[in-house]
Amino acid sequence: MSLSEVNAAKAIFGWPLYSTLNAVSFSGAQPDWRTKVTTFTQFLPVLCITTAIWAIGWATSIWLLASIVV
């Protein structure tokens, strides 16, 4: 599994997916299984925070659009 480049469209529509795939591929490149587990667990807070920010952004934009339409 290789690192995937994230452009604007991928970041808007699939940020959690691409960040998880990149974390898994980076962790898999580590030599020792303990290093792999440690690397991935250190990435989990970043994944949670960026996913929450991404979800809040989508929820806000959908809520604003719905309030304009209705």
C-alpha angles and dihedrals in degrees: 000000000000132000113269123219113239117216127180096275093049091047093051098046106027113018097137092048096050094043091051092048091049092048092050093048092046091048091048091056092063116104102227128050091230090054090049092053093044093049093050095045090050088054095052097083090051090049092050095047096046092045090052091050090047091050093047090051092051093044091050094049093047091046092050092048091048092049091052094048097044 
